[in-house]
Amino acid sequence: MRVTIKIPDMTCDHCKMTIEKALKVISGLEDVQVDLKDKNVQVSGNILVNQVVDAIRTAGYTAGEIQSIKL
């Protein structure tokens, strides 16, 4: 599965690194791409959307609109 989620309160490189670190601990995750300019994150692997949303929230950020899901 590949999912892209908007993170509206991601504003700097520190935010980007914090989110990457929080997501990389998800079991089954294969790839993480955080785009600071577009304020979104794209993850892929054998994961559930709620795992990604929970990890973003636990890191202290808002998991905004889910922009796309591809199975």
Summary of the structure (lengths in Angstrom):
residues: 71
radius of gyration: 10.6
end to end distance: 4.3
largest distance: 30.2
contacts: 200
relative contact order: 0.35
helix: 30%
strand: 32%
